[in-house]
Amino acid sequence: MTELPVAVLVVAKAPVPGLAKTRLAVTLGDDAAADIAAAALLDTLDAVAAAPVQARVIAITGDLSAARRGTEISNRLRDFTIVEQRGADFAERLVNAHADASSSCGLPVLQIGMDTPQITAALVTDCAAALLKTDAVLGMATDGGWWILGVSRPHLAECLRTVPMSRLDTGGVTLAALRATGIEVGLVAELADVDTVDDVEAVRNACLPNSRFVGATVAVEV
């Protein structure tokens, strides 16, 4: 299949115990939460690596040498351009990550996080193809946020600076902020994402049975 002229950007945090998936850790403990975060990140990276796109970028924060499955993650990142996250808050880091990814390759940028390990290469491909037909694409999360954002030009992500993150209305506010700039926004698939232990079952049921996320969550009997 011909590669699509899109860069897929993964925004991620190194799965260091005590720093990763802190809402999961409240119930499961720091080590189990970090193991699940590592599994989710690796499943996400595998899906992106298998998608026929021209560029793959990860904007990461944290110390992989202290992370669970850090060596495995580092080896997987050989297929990615690595940039450091920069910014005072999450919204600013997202805006900067879009700019950095675009400057590294000059392509439209499709950005995802590490909370939807059920994604597949086919879904990434569909979202990338959708982005090539419009100004921006947005995929809502079932908790009111969003799991994927694609922009045809990096300055279109600037509106994220005014969007409050990690709220029940983040998805709707993001969609409104994008449309307020006068651009066309296409909506892609809605997915569940993982923030708390109550989210695990729905995401796990959507994953492939042999995925790392399934293995990590079953291992701690979630």
LUMKOLDREN-639712 format. One record per residue (C-alpha): residue number from 1; x, y, z; residue in one letter. Coordinates in Angstrom, 2 decimals. Example, Ala and Ser with C-alpha at 12.3 -4.5 7.8 and 13.67 -1.06 7.14 Angstrom:
LUMKOLDREN-639712
<tilum num="1" px="12.30" py="-4.50" pz="7.80" residu="a"/>
<tilum num="2" px="13.67" py="-1.06" pz="7.14" residu="s"/>
END
This chain:
LUMKOLDREN-639712
<tilum num="1" px="0.00" py="0.00" pz="0.00" residu="m"/>
<tilum num="2" px="1.25" py="3.48" pz="-0.84" residu="t"/>
<tilum num="3" px="2.33" py="5.48" pz="2.19" residu="e"/>
<tilum num="4" px="-0.01" py="8.30" pz="3.11" residu="l"/>
<tilum num="5" px="1.65" py="11.75" pz="3.34" residu="p"/>
<tilum num="6" px="0.83" py="12.14" pz="7.03" residu="v"/>
<tilum num="7" px="2.92" py="12.17" pz="10.20" residu="a"/>
<tilum num="8" px="1.45" py="10.25" pz="13.13" residu="v"/>
<tilum num="9" px="2.45" py="11.86" pz="16.43" residu="l"/>
<tilum num="10" px="2.27" py="9.93" pz="19.70" residu="v"/>
<tilum num="11" px="2.29" py="12.09" pz="22.84" residu="v"/>
<tilum num="12" px="3.46" py="9.98" pz="25.75" residu="a"/>
<tilum num="13" px="4.86" py="9.88" pz="29.25" residu="k"/>
<tilum num="14" px="7.55" py="7.38" pz="30.24" residu="a"/>
<tilum num="15" px="5.81" py="4.72" pz="32.37" residu="p"/>
<tilum num="16" px="7.77" py="5.36" pz="35.57" residu="v"/>
<tilum num="17" px="6.17" py="3.97" pz="38.76" residu="p"/>
<tilum num="18" px="4.70" py="6.77" pz="40.80" residu="g"/>
<tilum num="19" px="4.51" py="9.13" pz="37.82" residu="l"/>
<tilum num="20" px="2.49" py="7.23" pz="35.22" residu="a"/>
<tilum num="21" px="-1.24" py="6.49" pz="35.35" residu="k"/>
<tilum num="22" px="-1.62" py="7.99" pz="38.81" residu="t"/>
<tilum num="23" px="-5.41" py="7.56" pz="38.80" residu="r"/>
<tilum num="24" px="-4.97" py="3.85" pz="38.11" residu="l"/>
<tilum num="25" px="-2.32" py="3.72" pz="40.83" residu="a"/>
<tilum num="26" px="-4.81" py="4.85" pz="43.46" residu="v"/>
<tilum num="27" px="-6.48" py="1.44" pz="43.10" residu="t"/>
<tilum num="28" px="-3.74" py="-0.82" pz="41.75" residu="l"/>
<tilum num="29" px="-0.51" py="0.64" pz="43.14" residu="g"/>
<tilum num="30" px="2.33" py="2.43" pz="41.39" residu="d"/>
<tilum num="31" px="4.04" py="-0.63" pz="39.89" residu="d"/>
<tilum num="32" px="0.92" py="-2.22" pz="38.41" residu="a"/>
<tilum num="33" px="-0.24" py="1.12" pz="36.99" residu="a"/>
<tilum num="34" px="3.15" py="1.67" pz="35.35" residu="a"/>
<tilum num="35" px="3.09" py="-1.86" pz="33.90" residu="d"/>
<tilum num="36" px="-0.30" py="-1.16" pz="32.35" residu="i"/>
<tilum num="37" px="0.89" py="2.20" pz="31.02" residu="a"/>
<tilum num="38" px="3.92" py="0.53" pz="29.42" residu="a"/>
<tilum num="39" px="1.73" py="-2.11" pz="27.81" residu="a"/>
<tilum num="40" px="-0.66" py="0.52" pz="26.47" residu="a"/>
<tilum num="41" px="2.19" py="2.58" pz="25.04" residu="l"/>
<tilum num="42" px="3.82" py="-0.40" pz="23.33" residu="l"/>
<tilum num="43" px="0.52" py="-1.54" pz="21.79" residu="d"/>
<tilum num="44" px="-0.03" py="2.01" pz="20.53" residu="t"/>
<tilum num="45" px="3.45" py="2.23" pz="19.04" residu="l"/>
<tilum num="46" px="3.02" py="-1.11" pz="17.29" residu="d"/>
<tilum num="47" px="-0.21" py="0.05" pz="15.65" residu="a"/>
<tilum num="48" px="1.39" py="3.30" pz="14.48" residu="v"/>
<tilum num="49" px="4.51" py="1.52" pz="13.22" residu="a"/>
<tilum num="50" px="2.35" py="-0.82" pz="11.12" residu="a"/>
<tilum num="51" px="0.31" py="1.97" pz="9.54" residu="a"/>
<tilum num="52" px="1.35" py="3.04" pz="6.01" residu="p"/>
<tilum num="53" px="2.23" py="6.66" pz="6.79" residu="v"/>
<tilum num="54" px="5.29" py="8.63" pz="5.75" residu="q"/>
<tilum num="55" px="6.46" py="9.72" pz="9.20" residu="a"/>
<tilum num="56" px="6.12" py="8.63" pz="12.83" residu="r"/>
<tilum num="57" px="7.01" py="10.96" pz="15.70" residu="v"/>
<tilum num="58" px="6.83" py="10.62" pz="19.46" residu="i"/>
<tilum num="59" px="6.83" py="13.58" pz="21.83" residu="a"/>
<tilum num="60" px="7.81" py="12.08" pz="25.16" residu="i"/>
<tilum num="61" px="8.46" py="13.25" pz="28.68" residu="t"/>
<tilum num="62" px="10.09" py="11.36" pz="31.54" residu="g"/>
<tilum num="63" px="13.01" py="9.02" pz="32.06" residu="d"/>
<tilum num="64" px="12.78" py="5.83" pz="30.02" residu="l"/>
<tilum num="65" px="15.73" py="4.36" pz="31.92" residu="s"/>
<tilum num="66" px="13.54" py="4.35" pz="35.05" residu="a"/>
<tilum num="67" px="10.39" py="3.19" pz="33.24" residu="a"/>
<tilum num="68" px="8.75" py="-0.19" pz="33.17" residu="r"/>
<tilum num="69" px="9.72" py="-2.03" pz="29.97" residu="r"/>
<tilum num="70" px="12.01" py="0.91" pz="29.22" residu="g"/>
<tilum num="71" px="14.42" py="-1.11" pz="27.06" residu="t"/>
<tilum num="72" px="11.58" py="-2.57" pz="25.01" residu="e"/>
<tilum num="73" px="10.08" py="0.89" pz="24.52" residu="i"/>
<tilum num="74" px="13.45" py="2.35" pz="23.50" residu="s"/>
<tilum num="75" px="13.91" py="-0.42" pz="20.93" residu="n"/>
<tilum num="76" px="10.41" py="0.20" pz="19.52" residu="r"/>
<tilum num="77" px="11.19" py="3.91" pz="19.19" residu="l"/>
<tilum num="78" px="13.91" py="3.19" pz="16.62" residu="r"/>
<tilum num="79" px="11.10" py="3.52" pz="14.06" residu="d"/>
<tilum num="80" px="10.14" py="6.98" pz="15.35" residu="f"/>
<tilum num="81" px="11.55" py="10.49" pz="15.35" residu="t"/>
<tilum num="82" px="11.83" py="11.44" pz="19.03" residu="i"/>
<tilum num="83" px="11.20" py="14.94" pz="20.33" residu="v"/>
<tilum num="84" px="11.02" py="16.13" pz="23.92" residu="e"/>
<tilum num="85" px="7.78" py="17.59" pz="25.18" residu="q"/>
<tilum num="86" px="8.05" py="21.26" pz="26.04" residu="r"/>
<tilum num="87" px="5.63" py="23.65" pz="27.66" residu="g"/>
<tilum num="88" px="4.28" py="24.75" pz="31.02" residu="a"/>
<tilum num="89" px="1.06" py="22.73" pz="30.87" residu="d"/>
<tilum num="90" px="-0.44" py="19.88" pz="28.87" residu="f"/>
<tilum num="91" px="-2.24" py="22.10" pz="26.37" residu="a"/>
<tilum num="92" px="0.97" py="23.99" pz="25.60" residu="e"/>
<tilum num="93" px="2.89" py="20.74" pz="25.25" residu="r"/>
<tilum num="94" px="0.34" py="19.49" pz="22.72" residu="l"/>
<tilum num="95" px="0.59" py="22.67" pz="20.65" residu="v"/>
<tilum num="96" px="4.39" py="22.50" pz="20.68" residu="n"/>
<tilum num="97" px="4.39" py="18.80" pz="19.83" residu="a"/>
<tilum num="98" px="2.30" py="19.49" pz="16.72" residu="h"/>
<tilum num="99" px="4.72" py="22.24" pz="15.69" residu="a"/>
<tilum num="100" px="7.77" py="20.06" pz="16.31" residu="d"/>
<tilum num="101" px="6.33" py="17.08" pz="14.45" residu="a"/>
<tilum num="102" px="5.39" py="19.22" pz="11.47" residu="s"/>
<tilum num="103" px="8.77" py="20.93" pz="11.35" residu="s"/>
<tilum num="104" px="10.50" py="17.54" pz="11.32" residu="s"/>
<tilum num="105" px="8.71" py="16.37" pz="8.18" residu="c"/>
<tilum num="106" px="6.47" py="19.09" pz="6.72" residu="g"/>
<tilum num="107" px="3.40" py="16.87" pz="6.72" residu="l"/>
<tilum num="108" px="-0.11" py="17.05" pz="8.19" residu="p"/>
<tilum num="109" px="0.01" py="15.72" pz="11.75" residu="v"/>
<tilum num="110" px="-2.30" py="13.13" pz="13.30" residu="l"/>
<tilum num="111" px="-1.81" py="13.06" pz="17.08" residu="q"/>
<tilum num="112" px="-2.79" py="10.38" pz="19.58" residu="i"/>
<tilum num="113" px="-1.94" py="9.60" pz="23.17" residu="g"/>
<tilum num="114" px="-1.17" py="6.33" pz="24.95" residu="m"/>
<tilum num="115" px="-4.60" py="5.75" pz="26.52" residu="d"/>
<tilum num="116" px="-6.21" py="3.85" pz="23.62" residu="t"/>
<tilum num="117" px="-4.21" py="0.62" pz="23.21" residu="p"/>
<tilum num="118" px="-7.09" py="-0.90" pz="21.24" residu="q"/>
<tilum num="119" px="-6.21" py="1.13" pz="18.15" residu="i"/>
<tilum num="120" px="-5.13" py="-0.78" pz="15.08" residu="t"/>
<tilum num="121" px="-3.02" py="0.06" pz="12.07" residu="a"/>
<tilum num="122" px="-6.22" py="0.02" pz="10.01" residu="a"/>
<tilum num="123" px="-7.88" py="2.60" pz="12.26" residu="l"/>
<tilum num="124" px="-4.80" py="4.84" pz="12.17" residu="v"/>
<tilum num="125" px="-4.78" py="4.52" pz="8.39" residu="t"/>
<tilum num="126" px="-8.47" py="5.45" pz="8.13" residu="d"/>
<tilum num="127" px="-7.93" py="8.53" pz="10.32" residu="c"/>
<tilum num="128" px="-4.87" py="9.58" pz="8.30" residu="a"/>
<tilum num="129" px="-6.83" py="9.22" pz="5.06" residu="a"/>
<tilum num="130" px="-9.66" py="11.30" pz="6.53" residu="a"/>
<tilum num="131" px="-7.21" py="14.06" pz="7.47" residu="l"/>
<tilum num="132" px="-6.02" py="14.34" pz="3.88" residu="l"/>
<tilum num="133" px="-9.58" py="15.29" pz="2.85" residu="k"/>
<tilum num="134" px="-10.21" py="18.11" pz="5.34" residu="t"/>
<tilum num="135" px="-8.58" py="20.75" pz="7.55" residu="d"/>
<tilum num="136" px="-8.73" py="18.78" pz="10.78" residu="a"/>
<tilum num="137" px="-10.10" py="15.57" pz="12.26" residu="v"/>
<tilum num="138" px="-11.15" py="14.84" pz="15.84" residu="l"/>
<tilum num="139" px="-12.04" py="11.56" pz="17.52" residu="g"/>
<tilum num="140" px="-14.09" py="11.87" pz="20.69" residu="m"/>
<tilum num="141" px="-13.54" py="9.73" pz="23.77" residu="a"/>
<tilum num="142" px="-16.50" py="8.22" pz="25.57" residu="t"/>
<tilum num="143" px="-15.58" py="10.06" pz="28.79" residu="d"/>
<tilum num="144" px="-16.07" py="13.46" pz="27.15" residu="g"/>
<tilum num="145" px="-12.50" py="14.05" pz="26.05" residu="g"/>
<tilum num="146" px="-10.85" py="13.20" pz="22.76" residu="w"/>
<tilum num="147" px="-8.36" py="10.53" pz="21.75" residu="w"/>
<tilum num="148" px="-7.10" py="11.73" pz="18.36" residu="i"/>
<tilum num="149" px="-6.58" py="15.10" pz="16.71" residu="l"/>
<tilum num="150" px="-5.30" py="15.69" pz="13.22" residu="g"/>
<tilum num="151" px="-4.48" py="19.05" pz="11.66" residu="v"/>
<tilum num="152" px="-3.45" py="19.77" pz="8.10" residu="s"/>
<tilum num="153" px="-1.30" py="22.72" pz="9.21" residu="r"/>
<tilum num="154" px="0.41" py="23.02" pz="12.60" residu="p"/>
<tilum num="155" px="-0.93" py="26.48" pz="13.46" residu="h"/>
<tilum num="156" px="-4.44" py="24.99" pz="13.58" residu="l"/>
<tilum num="157" px="-3.48" py="23.30" pz="16.86" residu="a"/>
<tilum num="158" px="-2.86" py="26.71" pz="18.47" residu="e"/>
<tilum num="159" px="-6.49" py="26.85" pz="19.60" residu="c"/>
<tilum num="160" px="-5.71" py="24.10" pz="22.12" residu="l"/>
<tilum num="161" px="-4.03" py="26.71" pz="24.32" residu="r"/>
<tilum num="162" px="-7.49" py="27.89" pz="25.43" residu="t"/>
<tilum num="163" px="-8.97" py="24.41" pz="25.96" residu="v"/>
<tilum num="164" px="-9.18" py="23.06" pz="29.53" residu="p"/>
<tilum num="165" px="-7.80" py="19.52" pz="29.49" residu="m"/>
<tilum num="166" px="-8.93" py="16.38" pz="31.33" residu="s"/>
<tilum num="167" px="-12.52" py="17.52" pz="31.83" residu="r"/>
<tilum num="168" px="-15.84" py="16.02" pz="30.88" residu="l"/>
<tilum num="169" px="-16.32" py="18.73" pz="28.25" residu="d"/>
<tilum num="170" px="-12.81" py="18.77" pz="26.79" residu="t"/>
<tilum num="171" px="-13.90" py="17.07" pz="23.57" residu="g"/>
<tilum num="172" px="-16.78" py="19.44" pz="22.94" residu="g"/>
<tilum num="173" px="-14.73" py="22.51" pz="23.81" residu="v"/>
<tilum num="174" px="-11.93" py="21.35" pz="21.50" residu="t"/>
<tilum num="175" px="-14.35" py="20.82" pz="18.62" residu="l"/>
<tilum num="176" px="-15.85" py="24.26" pz="19.17" residu="a"/>
<tilum num="177" px="-12.40" py="25.88" pz="19.37" residu="a"/>
<tilum num="178" px="-11.35" py="24.27" pz="16.08" residu="l"/>
<tilum num="179" px="-14.55" py="25.28" pz="14.30" residu="r"/>
<tilum num="180" px="-14.28" py="28.82" pz="15.67" residu="a"/>
<tilum num="181" px="-11.16" py="29.27" pz="13.54" residu="t"/>
<tilum num="182" px="-13.32" py="28.81" pz="10.45" residu="g"/>
<tilum num="183" px="-11.98" py="25.43" pz="9.39" residu="i"/>
<tilum num="184" px="-13.72" py="22.21" pz="8.44" residu="e"/>
<tilum num="185" px="-13.44" py="19.48" pz="11.09" residu="v"/>
<tilum num="186" px="-14.21" py="15.85" pz="10.32" residu="g"/>
<tilum num="187" px="-15.24" py="13.53" pz="13.13" residu="l"/>
<tilum num="188" px="-13.70" py="10.06" pz="13.23" residu="v"/>
<tilum num="189" px="-14.40" py="7.02" pz="15.42" residu="a"/>
<tilum num="190" px="-15.27" py="7.49" pz="19.10" residu="e"/>
<tilum num="191" px="-13.25" py="5.29" pz="21.48" residu="l"/>
<tilum num="192" px="-13.04" py="4.54" pz="25.18" residu="a"/>
<tilum num="193" px="-9.76" py="5.48" pz="26.81" residu="d"/>
<tilum num="194" px="-8.08" py="4.38" pz="30.04" residu="v"/>
<tilum num="195" px="-7.77" py="6.77" pz="32.97" residu="d"/>
<tilum num="196" px="-9.13" py="4.83" pz="35.94" residu="t"/>
<tilum num="197" px="-9.67" py="1.20" pz="36.86" residu="v"/>
<tilum num="198" px="-13.32" py="1.52" pz="35.83" residu="d"/>
<tilum num="199" px="-12.20" py="2.14" pz="32.24" residu="d"/>
<tilum num="200" px="-10.12" py="-1.02" pz="31.89" residu="v"/>
<tilum num="201" px="-12.78" py="-3.56" pz="30.97" residu="e"/>
<tilum num="202" px="-14.25" py="-1.63" pz="28.04" residu="a"/>
<tilum num="203" px="-10.83" py="-0.96" pz="26.54" residu="v"/>
<tilum num="204" px="-9.60" py="-4.50" pz="27.13" residu="r"/>
<tilum num="205" px="-12.68" py="-5.92" pz="25.39" residu="n"/>
<tilum num="206" px="-11.80" py="-3.84" pz="22.32" residu="a"/>
<tilum num="207" px="-8.15" py="-5.02" pz="22.23" residu="c"/>
<tilum num="208" px="-6.76" py="-8.02" pz="20.45" residu="l"/>
<tilum num="209" px="-6.68" py="-10.99" pz="22.86" residu="p"/>
<tilum num="210" px="-2.89" py="-11.28" pz="22.66" residu="n"/>
<tilum num="211" px="-2.20" py="-7.58" pz="23.23" residu="s"/>
<tilum num="212" px="0.15" py="-6.42" pz="25.94" residu="r"/>
<tilum num="213" px="-2.64" py="-4.38" pz="27.52" residu="f"/>
<tilum num="214" px="-4.80" py="-7.47" pz="27.94" residu="v"/>
<tilum num="215" px="-1.89" py="-9.35" pz="29.47" residu="g"/>
<tilum num="216" px="-0.96" py="-6.54" pz="31.85" residu="a"/>
<tilum num="217" px="-4.50" py="-5.99" pz="33.12" residu="t"/>
<tilum num="218" px="-5.32" py="-9.67" pz="33.50" residu="v"/>
<tilum num="219" px="-2.07" py="-10.15" pz="35.42" residu="a"/>
<tilum num="220" px="-3.28" py="-7.81" pz="38.15" residu="v"/>
<tilum num="221" px="-6.84" py="-9.17" pz="38.00" residu="e"/>
<tilum num="222" px="-8.49" py="-5.93" pz="36.95" residu="v"/>
END
